[in-house]
Amino acid sequence: MTYNYRTQGTCARNITFDLEDGIVKNIRFDGGCNGNLKGISALAEGKAAKEIIETLSGIRCGFKSTSCPDQFAKALEKAMNNPQED
């Protein structure tokens, strides 16, 4: 199932991804630091959502209380807790 997550407090505005049997695929960030977010997407592709959440949760960007990786973890948590919602 495809999920869209509107980020809060980051340069990236939205994250889109597929979640199939707990595995994350087709990750796309809209906005943000293009190269870094492509790197995060490539590293997370095909991995278990739980593993990604454990790895990325709590990462901060400078003085901000969150980051694009942290927002991705939040998006995955929401998708896993609400599998019927898009």
C-alpha positions as CSV (number, residue, x, y, z in Angstrom):
1,M,0.0,0.0,0.0
2,T,1.2,3.5,-0.8
3,Y,1.4,6.1,2.0
4,N,1.9,9.8,1.9
5,Y,3.1,11.7,4.9
6,R,3.2,15.5,5.2
7,T,6.3,16.3,7.3
8,Q,6.5,18.9,10.0
9,G,9.5,21.0,10.9
10,T,11.7,19.9,8.0
11,C,12.8,21.2,4.6
12,A,11.2,18.1,2.9
13,R,7.5,18.7,2.6
14,N,6.2,15.2,2.0
15,I,7.3,11.6,2.0
16,T,5.7,8.9,-0.2
17,F,6.5,5.2,0.2
18,D,5.1,1.7,-0.2
19,L,4.8,-0.7,2.7
20,E,4.3,-4.3,1.8
21,D,4.4,-7.0,4.6
22,G,6.5,-4.6,6.7
23,I,9.1,-3.9,4.0
24,V,9.6,-0.4,2.7
25,K,9.8,0.3,-1.1
26,N,9.6,3.2,-3.5
27,I,10.6,5.9,-1.1
28,R,10.4,9.5,-2.3
29,F,11.0,12.8,-0.4
30,D,9.6,16.0,-1.9
31,G,11.8,19.0,-1.1
32,G,14.7,18.9,1.2
33,C,18.4,18.2,0.6
34,N,18.2,16.2,-2.7
35,G,21.4,14.2,-2.4
36,N,21.0,13.3,1.3
37,L,17.4,12.2,0.9
38,K,18.3,10.1,-2.2
39,G,20.9,8.5,0.0
40,I,18.5,7.8,2.9
41,S,16.0,6.4,0.4
42,A,18.6,4.1,-1.2
43,L,19.8,2.8,2.2
44,A,16.2,2.2,3.4
45,E,14.9,0.5,0.2
46,G,13.9,-3.1,0.8
47,K,14.5,-2.9,4.6
48,A,12.1,-3.8,7.3
49,A,10.1,-0.8,8.6
50,K,10.9,-1.7,12.2
51,E,14.6,-1.6,11.5
52,I,14.4,1.8,9.8
53,I,12.3,3.2,12.7
54,E,14.9,2.0,15.2
55,T,17.7,3.5,13.2
56,L,16.3,6.9,12.3
57,S,14.1,7.9,15.2
58,G,15.3,10.8,17.2
59,I,17.8,12.1,14.7
60,R,17.9,15.9,14.8
61,C,18.9,18.5,12.1
62,G,20.9,21.2,13.7
63,F,18.8,23.2,16.2
64,K,15.6,21.6,15.1
65,S,13.8,19.0,17.3
66,T,13.4,16.7,14.2
67,S,14.9,15.9,10.8
68,C,13.9,14.3,7.5
69,P,15.1,10.9,8.8
70,D,13.2,11.3,12.0
71,Q,10.1,12.4,10.0
72,F,10.5,9.2,7.9
73,A,10.5,7.1,11.0
74,K,7.3,8.9,12.2
75,A,5.7,8.2,8.8
76,L,6.6,4.6,9.0
77,E,5.2,4.3,12.6
78,K,2.0,5.9,11.5
79,A,1.7,3.6,8.5
80,M,2.3,0.5,10.7
81,N,-0.2,1.6,13.3
82,N,-2.9,2.6,10.7
83,P,-2.4,0.2,7.8
84,Q,-5.8,1.1,6.2
85,E,-5.1,4.8,6.0
86,D,-3.4,6.5,3.1
